[in-house]
Amino acid sequence: MAEIAAPEALTLRAITLGDAALGAELSRRVGWPYRREDWEFAIGLGGGVVGVRDGKLLATALWWPYGEGHATLGMIIVAPEEQGAGIGKRLMQTLLAQAGERSLMLNATVAGEPLYARLGFRAHSGVRQQHGHVLAVASPELDVGERLRPGSAADLSILECLDGAATGLERGPTLAALLQCGECLILERAGQPVGFSILRAFGRGHVIGPVVAANEADARTLIACWLHGRTGQFVRIDLPFGSGLCEWLEQVGLAPAGDVTAMVRGDLPAASGPARLHALINQALG
Ligand SMILES: CC(C)(COP(=O)(O)OP(=O)(O)OC[C@H]1O[C@@H](n2cnc3c(N)ncnc32)[C@H](O)[C@@H]1OP(=O)(O)O)[C@@H](O)C(=O)NCCC(=O)NCCS
């Protein structure tokens, strides 16, 4: 009887910007709408590993350091025909070694959750994606003493301060990159910055995030200003579980599009507030 050769193991190597186009193709195969530009953005901000065989890119896993204490993991994909053969585990073990002592966070799909649980991650919350074509949204009304102004690279320290208070993370380089590729609005009250939001091209259209604000009313203002004037355009937003904004967003055209489980390995970062994270950068970057 003829012997059937076992498939050759995948070679793992560091991910590079040159992998972005094939990464986009791989993510489309598992139903994720990342564009090449989204991959370039993600690769440029972090590190990671790809699995290749015969010149084909068949697996990816990325991580992003947020200071010395924490990191997030994401874009963990194994090509459908390669799944269930231990590749996901190999990718994850490589990332765990690269991230060192940091505590690690990720947002897990149903497919990924058992793998992460086996590697010591525990579920602590979740994230709801809402998206759709925007219906007519009125321009937000501001109270006396409030002002919305565009944010620029010169505002990086303001964003770092608000974001750090909301997340407990050091996300300076990521915020700087978002200021370069997206548009930012800063909400001021009595001349003091109290929140901000960023809109950027992503996936099938635009994503709004992060949204950092002291309360849901401010967060809604910081979202409504982007939706206003975008009637008919495709917009996505990733909300932490418990957000009171879900219903309003659904009314303005952004329907629930799926939940993922927020998991952590190690300690969760401590947010000092009063600002809070009302929308993520996106599910992978946290
Ligand atoms: C999630 C994913 C990356 C897992 O990769 P994989 O190569 O199929 O996983 P592995 O074969 O390495 O499995 C790792 C472990 O998880 C277990 N496992 C995997 N899927 C499981 C499932 N559905 N139920 C229970 N256990 C499961 C395996 O048995 C294995 O356990 P072991 O270490 O005790 O042997 C892959 O399924 C995938 O790309 N899915 C689509 C994209 C996605 O959802 N990515 C996750 C984003 S957070």
The ligand as an ORCA input file, in Angstrom:
! r2SCAN-3c Opt
* xyz 0 1
  C      -8.901     29.886     16.762
  C      -7.841     29.275     15.870
  C      -6.726     30.274     15.668
  C      -7.306     28.020     16.563
  O      -6.213     27.511     15.799
  P      -6.014     25.929     15.605
  O      -4.731     25.728     14.904
  O      -7.219     25.363     14.958
  O      -5.935     25.442     17.142
  P      -5.100     24.222     17.683
  O      -5.238     23.082     16.734
  O      -3.709     24.692     17.986
  O      -5.827     23.900     19.048
  C      -5.286     24.360     20.257
  C      -6.010     23.727     21.429
  O      -7.361     24.195     21.482
  C      -8.242     23.073     21.384
  N      -9.379     23.501     20.585
  C      -9.315     24.105     19.398
  N     -10.573     24.365     18.976
  C     -11.405     23.875     19.934
  C     -12.819     23.812     20.060
  N     -13.653     24.327     19.129
  N     -13.336     23.251     21.184
  C     -12.520     22.747     22.141
  N     -11.183     22.774     22.043
  C     -10.634     23.327     20.957
  C      -7.447     21.985     20.734
  O      -7.949     20.714     21.054
  C      -6.098     22.210     21.320
  O      -6.076     21.711     22.644
  P      -4.778     20.948     23.256
  O      -3.745     22.011     23.366
  O      -5.218     20.450     24.571
  O      -4.438     19.898     22.255
  C      -8.447     28.857     14.500
  O      -9.542     28.007     14.731
  C      -8.916     30.018     13.632
  O      -8.131     30.636     12.936
  N     -10.232     30.335     13.661
  C     -10.793     31.401     12.827
  C     -10.295     32.781     13.239
  C     -10.511     33.036     14.707
  O     -11.622     32.972     15.210
  N      -9.412     33.361     15.398
  C      -9.416     33.661     16.823
  C      -9.496     35.115     17.013
  S      -9.563     35.579     18.719
*
